[in-house]
């Protein structure tokens, strides 16, 4: 599959509130997609586009199924559906951590279409620091080699938005939560993107957000997990939204993970059965 070279995007007029899920999802689902360029650092085909409908226009990312690279541990042609499933679970939490995302036909066939989020360039969520313990306001991830035989401590911010995202990742079994997948906005919101390798029935959690491992969930998180358990019941609202996107076995695995998280009452810890941190981490 070929795609145009990346060119500067023209100005776009997003919905009145781009973060408002229903309006944005309708625009993404019904609008006419125009490809503006290719995002070249993506591992699968990812196209920068605009989408226009009923006088509204916004930037978006379109990832056609035809551009997905085969993976040994995920069925072929399922990554776009998993991205949409991650959005559905995010919406069910009430936290709005994943940009509005739909599955639809596009210029290169069926694919995932997601609202483009402009990240704030000066937001500090990750850092490399000297010493063996993080400073107040930071959580340790682990040590990293930084060249010439020197190591530094990799840390992430002790940020409630990140903590919520860590809970979401544990539920959807995110196998690739890298620093580059964190998009803080100038308005103070935080989004996570690139959820193609999620919902595997086997434990594959790989993330940079281990800072709360073993710590009790906040009361808010415990309430959210309880809400997810109800939504994932047979005939539940969330189950109905996930059924067209992932398999029955994978939905059962989501139920089991939510139940295990509620039973433990704590953020999960690395299993030791799978690399805990994605590579490269950013």
C-alpha positions as CSV (number, residue, x, y, z in Angstrom):
1,X,0.0,0.0,0.0
2,X,1.3,3.4,-0.9
3,X,0.5,6.8,0.7
4,X,1.4,10.4,0.0
5,X,4.5,12.0,1.6
6,X,3.8,14.0,4.8
7,X,2.9,17.6,3.9
8,X,2.0,20.4,6.2
9,X,-1.6,20.1,7.3
10,X,-4.0,22.9,6.3
11,X,-5.9,24.6,9.1
12,X,-8.9,22.7,10.4
13,X,-12.0,23.5,12.3
14,X,-12.6,20.8,15.0
15,X,-15.9,20.3,16.8
16,X,-16.7,22.9,19.4
17,X,-15.2,20.7,22.0
18,X,-12.9,18.1,20.4
19,X,-12.7,16.1,23.6
20,X,-16.5,15.7,23.6
21,X,-16.7,12.0,22.6
22,X,-20.1,11.8,20.9
23,X,-19.7,14.8,18.6
24,X,-16.1,13.8,17.7
25,X,-17.1,10.1,17.1
26,X,-19.9,11.1,14.8
27,X,-17.5,13.4,12.8
28,X,-15.0,10.5,12.6
29,X,-17.5,7.9,11.6
30,X,-19.5,9.9,9.0
31,X,-17.0,12.4,7.7
32,X,-15.1,12.4,4.4
33,X,-11.5,11.4,5.0
34,X,-8.8,13.3,3.1
35,X,-5.2,11.9,3.4
36,X,-2.7,14.6,4.0
37,X,0.4,12.5,4.6
38,X,2.0,9.5,6.3
39,X,3.3,9.4,9.8
40,X,6.7,7.8,9.1
41,X,7.8,6.8,12.6
42,X,4.8,4.5,13.1
43,X,5.4,0.7,13.0
44,X,2.2,0.2,11.0
45,X,0.7,2.3,8.3
46,X,-0.6,5.5,10.0
47,X,-2.0,8.3,7.9
48,X,-2.4,11.9,8.9
49,X,-5.8,13.0,7.6
50,X,-8.6,15.5,7.8
51,X,-12.2,14.5,8.2
52,X,-15.1,16.7,7.3
53,X,-18.9,16.4,8.0
54,X,-21.8,18.7,8.3
55,X,-19.7,21.9,8.5
56,X,-17.2,20.4,10.9
57,X,-13.6,19.5,10.2
58,X,-10.8,18.1,12.2
59,X,-7.5,16.4,12.0
60,X,-7.3,12.6,12.6
61,X,-5.2,9.5,12.3
62,X,-6.3,6.8,10.0
63,X,-4.7,3.3,10.3
64,X,-6.0,0.9,7.7
65,X,-6.1,-2.8,8.4
66,X,-4.3,-3.3,5.1
67,X,-1.2,-1.6,6.5
68,X,-0.9,-3.7,9.7
69,X,2.3,-5.8,10.0
70,X,1.7,-9.4,11.1
71,X,2.6,-10.2,14.7
72,X,3.4,-13.6,16.1
73,X,1.2,-13.2,19.2
74,X,-1.8,-11.3,17.8
75,X,-4.2,-12.5,15.0
76,X,-3.6,-10.8,11.7
77,X,-5.9,-7.9,10.8
78,X,-7.1,-7.2,14.3
79,X,-5.1,-4.2,15.6
80,X,-7.6,-1.5,14.4
81,X,-10.4,-3.3,16.3
82,X,-8.3,-3.4,19.4
83,X,-7.7,0.3,19.2
84,X,-11.4,0.9,19.1
85,X,-12.0,-1.6,22.0
86,X,-9.5,0.4,24.1
87,X,-11.5,3.5,23.4
88,X,-14.7,1.8,24.5
89,X,-13.2,0.6,27.8
90,X,-11.8,4.1,28.4
91,X,-15.2,5.7,27.9
92,X,-16.7,3.1,30.2
93,X,-14.3,4.3,33.0
94,X,-15.5,7.8,32.6
95,X,-11.9,9.1,32.5
96,X,-11.8,9.8,28.8
97,X,-8.1,8.7,28.5
98,X,-8.3,7.6,24.8
99,X,-9.1,10.0,22.0
100,X,-12.4,9.4,20.2
101,X,-11.8,6.4,17.9
102,X,-14.0,4.5,15.4
103,X,-13.8,1.6,13.0
104,X,-14.8,2.6,9.5
105,X,-14.1,2.4,5.8
106,X,-11.5,4.8,4.4
107,X,-9.4,5.5,1.3
108,X,-7.4,2.3,1.9
109,X,-10.2,0.1,3.2
110,X,-11.4,-0.6,6.7
111,X,-9.4,0.9,9.5
112,X,-9.2,2.8,12.8
113,X,-9.9,6.5,12.7
114,X,-8.9,8.5,15.8
115,X,-9.1,12.2,16.6
116,X,-5.7,13.9,16.3
117,X,-4.5,15.3,19.6
118,X,-1.9,18.1,19.8
119,X,0.4,17.4,22.7
120,X,1.9,20.1,24.8
121,X,5.6,20.2,24.0
122,X,6.8,21.3,27.5
123,X,4.9,18.8,29.6
124,X,7.3,16.7,31.8
125,X,6.0,13.2,32.5
126,X,9.2,11.2,32.1
127,X,12.8,12.0,33.1
128,X,16.3,10.4,33.6
129,X,17.8,11.5,37.0
130,X,20.9,10.7,39.0
131,X,20.7,8.9,42.2
132,X,18.9,5.7,43.4
133,X,15.7,7.3,44.6
134,X,13.2,9.6,42.8
135,X,12.6,13.1,44.1
136,X,9.2,14.0,45.6
137,X,6.6,14.1,42.9
138,X,8.2,11.3,40.8
139,X,7.9,7.5,40.7
140,X,10.8,5.2,39.9
141,X,10.6,2.9,36.8
142,X,14.1,1.4,36.8
143,X,17.6,2.1,35.8
144,X,18.7,2.7,32.2
145,X,22.0,2.8,30.5
146,X,22.8,6.3,29.2
147,X,26.2,5.7,27.6
148,X,29.8,5.5,28.6
149,X,29.0,2.9,31.2
150,X,26.8,5.3,33.1
151,X,23.3,4.5,34.3
152,X,20.5,6.8,35.4
153,X,17.1,6.3,37.1
154,X,14.2,6.5,34.8
155,X,11.2,8.1,36.5
156,X,7.6,9.1,35.7
157,X,5.6,11.9,37.3
158,X,3.4,11.0,40.3
159,X,0.5,12.3,38.3
160,X,-3.1,11.2,38.9
161,X,-3.8,11.2,35.2
162,X,-0.9,8.7,34.7
163,X,-2.2,6.7,37.6
164,X,-5.6,6.4,35.9
165,X,-3.9,5.4,32.7
166,X,-2.0,2.7,34.6
167,X,-5.3,1.2,35.7
168,X,-6.7,1.3,32.2
169,X,-3.6,-0.4,30.8
170,X,-3.9,-3.2,33.4
171,X,-7.5,-3.8,32.3
172,X,-6.9,-3.8,28.6
173,X,-3.5,-5.7,29.0
174,X,-1.5,-3.1,27.1
175,X,1.7,-4.7,25.8
176,X,3.2,-1.4,24.6
177,X,2.8,1.7,26.9
178,X,5.7,3.8,25.8
179,X,6.5,7.4,26.6
180,X,5.7,8.5,23.1
181,X,2.2,7.2,23.6
182,X,1.4,9.7,26.3
183,X,-0.1,13.0,25.0
184,X,-0.6,15.7,27.6
185,X,-2.5,18.7,26.2
186,X,-2.2,22.4,27.0
187,X,-5.6,22.3,28.6
188,X,-4.4,19.8,31.2
189,X,-5.8,16.6,29.8
190,X,-3.8,13.5,29.2
191,X,-4.5,11.0,26.4
192,X,-3.0,7.6,25.7
193,X,-2.7,6.4,22.1
194,X,-1.5,3.4,20.1
195,X,-3.5,0.5,21.6
196,X,-3.2,-2.0,18.8
197,X,-1.4,-4.6,21.0
198,X,-4.0,-4.9,23.7
199,X,-6.6,-7.4,25.0
200,X,-4.4,-10.5,24.5
201,X,-5.8,-13.4,26.6
202,X,-2.3,-14.0,28.0
203,X,-0.7,-11.6,30.4
204,X,1.4,-9.2,28.3
205,X,1.4,-6.0,30.3
206,X,4.4,-3.9,29.3
207,X,4.5,-0.3,30.4
208,X,6.5,2.6,31.8
209,X,3.9,3.2,34.4
210,X,5.1,0.8,37.1
211,X,5.5,3.5,39.8
212,X,2.4,2.5,41.7
213,X,3.0,-1.3,41.5
214,X,1.8,-3.0,44.6
215,X,0.2,0.1,46.0
216,X,-3.6,0.1,46.9
217,X,-5.9,1.5,44.3
218,X,-7.5,4.9,45.0
219,X,-11.1,4.7,46.0
220,X,-12.0,6.3,42.7
221,X,-10.1,3.5,40.8
222,X,-11.8,0.8,42.9
223,X,-15.2,2.3,42.0
224,X,-14.3,2.5,38.3
225,X,-13.2,-1.2,38.3
226,X,-16.5,-2.2,40.0
227,X,-18.3,-0.3,37.3
228,X,-16.3,-2.1,34.6
229,X,-17.2,-5.5,36.2
230,X,-20.9,-4.7,36.0
231,X,-20.6,-3.5,32.4
232,X,-18.7,-6.7,31.4
233,X,-21.3,-9.0,32.8
234,X,-23.1,-11.3,30.3
235,X,-25.5,-8.9,28.4
236,X,-23.8,-5.9,30.0
237,X,-23.4,-2.6,28.0
238,X,-19.6,-2.8,27.8
239,X,-19.8,-6.4,26.7
240,X,-22.1,-5.5,23.9
241,X,-19.7,-2.8,22.7
242,X,-16.7,-5.1,22.8
243,X,-18.3,-8.2,21.1
244,X,-17.9,-6.9,17.5
245,X,-14.2,-5.9,18.2
246,X,-12.5,-8.7,20.2
247,X,-13.1,-12.4,20.7
248,X,-15.2,-14.0,23.4
249,X,-12.1,-15.5,24.9
250,X,-10.5,-12.1,25.1
251,X,-13.6,-10.6,26.7
252,X,-13.6,-13.4,29.3
253,X,-9.9,-12.5,29.9
254,X,-10.9,-8.8,30.5
255,X,-13.5,-10.0,33.0
256,X,-10.9,-12.1,34.8
257,X,-8.4,-9.3,34.9
258,X,-10.9,-6.9,36.3
259,X,-12.0,-9.5,38.9
260,X,-8.4,-10.1,39.9
261,X,-7.6,-6.4,40.2
262,X,-10.6,-5.9,42.5
263,X,-9.7,-9.0,44.5
264,X,-6.1,-7.8,45.0
265,X,-7.0,-4.1,45.6
266,X,-3.6,-3.1,44.3
267,X,-1.9,-2.0,41.2
268,X,-0.3,-5.0,39.4
269,X,3.4,-5.8,39.6
270,X,5.5,-7.2,36.8
271,X,4.9,-10.9,36.4
272,X,8.4,-11.9,35.5
273,X,7.0,-13.9,32.6
274,X,7.2,-11.1,30.0
275,X,9.5,-8.1,29.7
276,X,8.0,-5.5,32.0
277,X,9.2,-2.4,30.0
278,X,8.7,-1.9,26.3
279,X,11.7,-1.3,24.1
280,X,12.5,1.3,23.1
281,X,10.8,3.0,26.1
282,X,9.9,6.1,24.3
